[in-house]
Structure formats: structure tokens, C-alpha cells
Amino acid sequence: MLASVQKKKFIFDLAILLILNLLIKPFWILGIEPQVQLKVGDISYGEFAALFNFSLMMNILLDFGLTNFNNKNIAQHNHLLSKHFSKMLSLKFVLAFVYAILTLLVGFLVLGYDFRYMKLLLILCFNNFFLSFILFLRSNLLALHLFRVDSILSVLDRVIMILIVVAMLMNVFGLEVDIMNFVYAQTLGYALTAIIGFAIVLNKTHTFKLNWDWKFNRLILKKSFPFAILVLLMTFYNRLDSVMLERILPGDQGKEQTGIYAKAFRLLDAANMIAYLFSVQLLPLFSRMIKHKENIENIVKLSFTLLLTPALIISISSIFYSDHFYELIYKGESEGHEVLALLMCCFTAISTTYIFGTLLTANGNLKHLNYMAIGGILVNLVLNFILIPKFQAMGSAVASVITQFVTALIQVFISYKVFKFRLNKRLLFSLLLFILALVFANYFTLSLTTSWMLNFLIMLIFSGVLAFATGMVSPKSVFRFIKYK
């Protein structure tokens, strides 16, 4: 009876998480951000995008792997929340100071950013601190299985930002849309959410006293160091493209191409929410199952099929419908839709990484993942240096696709070796059949009627039928996944 109640609670909590995130975050990414970019122009937005991605690349100094370590640790030992929270918070404040100083120094001395850039970079440092703080607070809520509270907190910052930026777009109270005001709106959204999240987590701790514990901090940094290196390396090969575009190409050309790349990457970012929301549920699940020495092969297979099915539908349909997506979001503009068509292929690889990378992280195979990530950075750097001067944003997209698929396949290979998984020929056959069927479905439906939206809807329905017909998804799979939860 108790297990049944827990399953129903999990389904309800997961539904809330998905509904809130799929309503709010896509609206921000696909509704608000494009309007801001159209207002300020590709060059101005390209400057912002390059700085934003650079600040994210340095972001690991803010967290140093504490969030991933904390999620895994508290999931296995709930009683440690009160003992560790205040100490880890002190450490995060010190790391934030180090992050800000080093980010500004690297930006000024290495990348040659001038004063105008540095002012924006400083505000982005504050934003990243608040965002990192929110993620740390949410890791505690997830580890305690407070999914419903986490769901609300996960979209609260975006709700606040949407209200402010919509006011700017409507010129309420004389507010104007420019990059600095856009960044300040993000600051307010993150700051208010961080304050509310802190109050919630504080309520779950029995004692709280901000203090610095040298012995504890050295121990935590030592344990979280492999997490930090992994996140740093993976962030580099995920976010390096925009920075290299802006720095390699001369003058306004670099900024404009970065802006075009940002338009395409924005849709990939929106799609990634599906994989991310799935993965945050998997880390504590995998950690708990590995700790209790449960058979993990079936749940990995279920997770893989449940996530890869929508990922393939999104990736393949984007190849065929990219120009229509582009014109819809960017008010008739179509320049750069080829970049989108190529870049969205990364979603399949990223979804694979979210499954197998999360599994290896839960198992503590960070050394393998770090070597993989170093390889990913080298591949990405070499390809970008070769392709950007000749093909600009398209060259960077090619580099991303190759890097993501190479690193994803390496993680699958490592997982099979570490966990001694059997080669599932039936699954591989279903996967290949599903891919071929999706290509046919998109090609066939593209010109069925005069309305591309109707054609796309027909394709989605047909793809859903194909998912069941090829054996990629079955009702039993969904119930089995819930059973494991």
C-alpha cells in the first residue's frame, strides 16, 4: 500500500516538474529571448552570447563539483543535510569570490576584453553566482526527494524574468530593451529565487550556523574535485563554439556569426530541457541502486529508450522543418536555418550522454569521464580552428555535432565495459528501424498539405505510432520505469 502511494506521488511530482518546465522555459527561450535578439540585433546579442558562454566556461570555479557531489551524497545519506549545509555554503561564498576575480582577469589579460565588455562580464558573474546557488539549493531538495518543491523553484526565476522583460518589450514605465537591462532582469530573477530557495532549504535543516571549517572544506574539495574537473571539461566543449566564433572571426563579423549561432543554439537549449529534466531524476536513482547492488541494466535500457525516442523525433524533424521553425520564431527570418538543422542533431548525442554520463557519475567513474572530456575538448578545438575561418557559424555547428557524437559513443562504450552490459541486438535493430522510419515519415509528410504546421502535426502522430510499432517504447516500459522509482 505504501509503495503504491509513493509511486502515485512520484508520478504526480514528475508531471508537475514536466508541465511547469515545458510551459515556462520554452516560452522564455523561444518566445522572450528571440524578441530581445530581434530588438538589439545580431551583433549586440552576439557580444552578449560570447561573454555569457565564456562566463559559463569559468563557472566551475563557483561550484567546484559541489552540486553533483551533494546530490549524490545526500541522496544516499539524508541525515547529513543539517551537518553539511552551512559548511558547504561558506565554501560556496569563498568560491564565488575566486570565480569573479579569475573570470575578470582571464577576460582582461587573456581574451583582451575592454572596459565595456568587463562591465557586462561582472554582472554575468553575479548572475552565475545566483544560478549556481539555486542549483546547489535544488540539489538538496532533489536528494531529499522533494520533487514538487523543486519543480516550482526550477521555473520561478524564469517567471520573474518573463514579467520584467515583457514589461520592457511593452515599454512599461519607460523601460527599454537593451542588453544591459536584459541582463539586469536576469539578475533580479535569479536573486529573488535564490533567496526563496535558501529559506526553503533552511527550514529543512535542524541547525544552521555559517562557519568556515578548514578540515571539512579540504575533505569536500578533495572529494568533489573529480566532479569539478569533469564539469569544467564538459562545459568547455559544450560552450567553446560561441567564444571561438567571436574571437577568431574579425570585428563585427565574429559578433554577427555568434549571434546567428546563438539563434540556432537557442532551440537546442530548449530541447535539452527534456533530457536534463530526465537526468536530474536519474542521478539519485542510479546512486541508490548502485549502493544497494541492484541490477541496473534494465533501468538503463528503459531510460535510454524513453529519452532517445523523443530526441530522435526532434533531431530528425529539425533537419526537414528547420526553415519553418526559424521563420516562425524569428518573424520571417530564415538566414541561418541550415545551422539549426545541423546543430539540432546534437540533441540525440546529448540525450545519450545524459543517460550514460549520469550512470558513470553515479558509479564514481569520473576518471574515465575526464579522459573522455579532454578528448572532446581537443576534437572541438581542432575542428573549430579549421572550420570557423572557412564556414563561420556552420563550421562551428559541424564541430559541435562531431564532438557530441564522439563523446556520447565513448560514454556508451565505457558503460558497457564497466557494468558488463550485454549487447542488445534487438534494441539496436529497433533503433535503426525507428531512425529509417522517422526519415521516411518526415520526407513523406513535409509536403502533404499547404500548411507546414499540419504536416508537422501529422508527422508527430505518425512518429508516436512508429515508436510503439518498432518496439522503441511500450506502455510496459513506462510502468517499469515508475516501478524502479
N, C-alpha and C positions, 0 to 999 in steps of 0.2 A: 504493500500500500504506500509506504514511504517513498520507495523507488519510483512508483508511478507519479506521485505528486512532484517529485524532483524533476522528472522528465518533462512534465507539463510546464513546470516553472521555467525550465531551460528553454523549451520551445517558445514560450511567451516572451522571455527576455531576449532571445535571439531575434525574434520577429520585431521587437521594438528597436533593437540595435540596427537591423537592416532597414526598416522603414524610415527611421529618423535620418540615418546617414544617406540613404538613397534619395530622400526628398531634399534635404538641406544642402549637402555638399555638392551634388551635381549642379544645383541651382547657382551656387557660388562660383564653381569652376566654369560652367558652360553658359551661365546667364549674366553674372556680375563682372567677372574678370574680362571676358571679351569686350563688354561695353566700355570698360575702363581703357583697354588697349586701343579700341577704336577712337576714343576721345583724345588720348595723349599721343597716339601714333606709334608705329613700329620702332622707330629709332629710340624714343624716350623709354618705351617699355622694354626694349632690348637692353638698354643700360641697366634698368632695374632687374631684369631677369638674370643677367650675368652676375651682378652683385649678390642677388638673392641666392643663386646657386653656389657662389663662392663662400658665402657665409654658412651655407648648409654643409659644405665640404669640411669646414673647420668646426662644425657643430659637435663633433665627438668630444672635443675638449670640455663641452658643457656637461656631458653626461658620463663619459668615460665607461660606457657599458653598464652603468648602474641600473638603468631601467630594465634591460633584459635580465641582468643578474637578479634584480629584486623580484621580478615577475616569477622567475623560475624558483627562487629561494623561498619566497613567502607562500607560493602555491604548495610547496612540499612541507613547510613549517609555519603554519598560520600564527602560532604563538609568538613569533619573532617580530611581528609588526611593531608592537609598542616599544620593544627593546631597540630596534634598529632605526625607526623612522626619524627621530630627532637627530641622531648622529649622522645619518646619511644626508639629511637636509643641510646640516652645517657644511658638510663636504661639498654639496652641490653649489652653495653660495661661493665658496672659495674657487671652485672650478669655473664658475661663471665669470669671475674677475679675471682669471688666467685666460679664458677664452676670448674675452673682449680685447685684452691687451695684445695677445698674439695675432688675432684676426686683423686688427688695425695695423699692426707692424708689418705683417706679411702683405697686406693690401698696399701699403705705402712703399715699402722697401723693395718687395719682390715684383709685384704686378704694376707698380707705378701709378696707382690711383691718386688723382689730385684732390684738393680740398672739397670740391663739390661731391665727388664720389665718397669721400671719407665721412661726410656728414650723413649721407644716406646709409652707409655701411654701419655707422654707430647705432642708428635707430634699428636697423635689421638685427644687430647684436642683441639689443634689448628684446626684440620680438622673439628671437630664437631662444633666449633665456626663458621667457614666459612659456613658450611652446614646450620646451624641454621639461620645465617644471610641471606642466599639465600632464605630459606623458608619464612622468615619474609618479605623480599622484594617481593617475589611472592604473598604473601597473600594480599599485597596492589594492585598488578596488577589484581589478581582474583576478588577482591572486586570491582574494577573499571570495571570489565568485559573486560579487555584487554587480552583475552584468547590467541590471536595469538602471542603476545609478550611473554606471559608466556610460551607458548609451546616451543619457541626457547630457552628461558632461562632454561627450565626444562631439556634439554639434553646437553646444552653447556658444563657443567663440565665433563660429560662422554666423549664427543667428544675429549676434550683436553687430558683426561686421556688415552683414547684409543690410541691416537697418540704417547704419551710418552711411554706407556707400550709395544706397538708394536715395537717401536724402541729398547726397552730393549730386547725383545724376539728375534729380528733380530741382536742384538749386534751392533747396530749403534753407532758410536763414542765411542765404548768401554763400553757402558752401560751394566750392568749385572743385571739379575733378582734375587733380594733377597727381603726379607720382608721390609727392611727399604727403599729401592729405590721404591718399590711398594707404600708405604705409602707417600713418598715424591711426587710421581706422582699425588696422590690424593690431596695433599696439593696445588700443583700448579693449578690443575683443579678447585678446589673449590675457591681458592683465586682470580683467573682471572675472574671467573663467578660472584663472589660477587662484584667485582669492576665494572663490566659492568652493573650488575643489579642495583647497587646503582646509577649509572649515569642515568639509565632509569627512576627510581622512582623519583630521584631528579628533573628531567625535568618535572614531573607531579605535583610537589608542587609549590605553589606560593611563599612561603618563607621558608628558611631553616637556622636555627642557632642552632648549637649544644649547649644545655644548660641543667642544672640539675634543675628540679623543684620538690622540696620535696612534696608539696601538690598533684601535678599531679601524681607523681610516687606512692605515698601511695594509691591514689584512684585507679590507674590502677592495682597495685599489689593486692589490695583488690578484685577488680572485676575479675581479671584473676586467682586468687588463686584456685577457684574450677576447672578451666581448667587445671592448673598446677598439682594439685593432681591427677586428672583423667589420664592425660598423663603419669605421673610418675608411677602410679599403673599399667596401661595397658602395659607400656614399661617393667615393671618388669616381668609380667607373660608371655610376648612375648619373652623376651631376656634372661631370667634367666637360661634356659637349658644349654647353652654353658658354662657359668661361673661355674655352679654346676658340670657339667661333668669334667671340667678341675681341679676343686678344690677337688671333692670327690674322684675320682679315683687316685691312686698313680702314681707319676713320669710321665714317658713318655706315660704310658697307658692312662692317662687322656688327655694328649695333642693329642694323636693319635685318640682317640674316639671323641674328639672335632672336629678334622679335618674331620673325617668320617661324623659326624653330619652336619658339615658345607657344605659338598658336597651335601647332600640331601636338606638342608635348602635353598641352593642357588637357586634351582629350584622353591621352594615355594616362595622365594623372587621375582623371575622373574614373576611368576603367579600373585602375589599380586599387580603388577603394574596395571593390568586390573581393579581390584577393587578400587585401590587408585585413578586412573585417573577418574573413575566414581564418587567417593565420593567427590573429590575436587570441582566438578561441583554442587554437591547436597547441600553442606552446605549453600552457599549464596542463592540457590533456596529455600530450606526449610525455611531459616531465613526470606526471603522476603514474602513467602506465609503465614507463621505463623503471621508475623507482620500485614499483611492485612486481617487476619482472613479468608483465603480461605480454601476450603475443601481440605485436604491434603491426604485423604485416597487413592484416585485413583492414584495419582502420586507415593505414596509409593508402591502400588501394582505393578505398571508398572516398577519402579526402581528395585524392588525385582525380578521380573520375568526376566527382561533384564540382570541383573547381575548374578543371580543364575543359569541361563541356561548354560552359558559357564563355570561357576565354577564347576557345576556338571560334565560336559563333561570332564574337565581337571582332576578333582579329581578321578573319576571312571576309566578313561582310564589309569591314572598313576598306579593304582593297577595292571592292566593287562600288561602294557608295561614298567614297571619301569626298568627291567633289560636291555631292549633295549635302553631306554633313557640314562641310566648310561653308557653303553658301547660306545654309540655314543659320548657323551660329554667328557668322561674320557679315551678315546683312548683304549677301550677294557677292562678296569677295570669294575668289577661287584660287588666287595665287598661293602656292604652297601646299595644295591639297595632295600632291604627289608625296610630299614629305610625311603627311599624315598617314597615307596609305601604307607607306613602308614602316613608319615608326610604330604603328599600332600592332604590327606583327610581334613586337617586343612583349606584348601583353601575355601571349601564350608562354613565352620563356620565363617571364617574371612570375606568373602563376605557378609554374613548375618549381621555381626557386622558393616561393613561399611555402610549399609543401615540404620539399626535401631539405631546404636550408633550415627550416624550423625544426625538422626532425633531428638533424645533426647538431643543431644548437642545444636542443633539449637533452641530447645524449652526451654533450660535452666535447664533441669532435671539432673544437674550434681551430685546432692546428691545421686540420685538413681544409677547413673553410678559409682560413687565412691564406694558405698557399694558393687556393683557387682564386681568391680575390686579387692577390698580387698578379696572377696571370691575367685576370680580367683587365686590370689597370694597364698592363703592358700592351695587351692587344688593342685596347681602346686608344691609348696614346699614339701608338704607331699608325693605326688606321686613320685617326683624326689628322695627324700631321701630313699624311699622304693625300687624303681625300678632301679636306676642307679647302685648300687653295684652289683646287680644280672644280669641285662640285658644290662648295659652300654648304648650305644647310642640308641639302640632300646627302652630301658626303658624310656629314655628321650622323645622319639617320642610318646610313649603311653601317657605319662603325658601331652604332648602338645595337642594331639588330644582330650583327655577328657576335659582339661581345656578350650580349644577353643569352643567346642560344649556346655559345660555347660554355659559359659558366653554369648554365642550367643543366646541361648534359653531364658536366663534370660532377655536379652535386648528386645527380641521379646515380651515376656510376659509383661514387663513394658510398652512398647509402646502401646500394646493393651489396657492396663488399663488406661494409661494417656490420650490417644486420643479416647478411647471408640470405637475402630475399631470393626467391625462385623467379626465373624468367617466365613471365606470364604471357605465353604466346597468344592466348585467346584475347587478352586485353589489347595487345599490340595490333592484332588483326581488326578488332572493333575500332580501335583508334584510327588506323589507316583508312578503313571503310568510311568512318564518320567524316574524316577530312575530305576525302574524294566526293562524298555525297554533299557536303557543305559547299564545295566549289561549284558543283553542278547546280545546286539549289539557288545560289546567288546569281550565277550566269543565266539560269532559266528565268528567274523572277525579275531580273533587272529591267526588262522592257515589256512586261506583261500588260501594263496599263499606262495611261498618260500621267498618273500620279506616282512619283517615286516613293512617297510615304506608304501608299497602299501596297506597292511592290515589296517594300521592306517589311511591312507587317506580315504579308503572305510568306515571305522568306523565314521570318522568325517562327511562325506557326509550323511551317514545314520542317525547320531545324529542330524544333522541340519533338516532333514526331520521329525524326531521324535519330535523335538521341536515344529514344526508347527502342526504336527498331533495330539499331546497330548494337544495342546492349551496353552503351556507354553509361546510361542511367536507368535505374529501375526503382519503382516505389519501395522495394525491399531495401535498396541501398540507403535511402533517406532514413528509414526506420532503424536500420542497423547503426547508422551514424549517431542517431539520437540515443540508441541503446548504450553506446560507448560513453556518452556524456553522463 
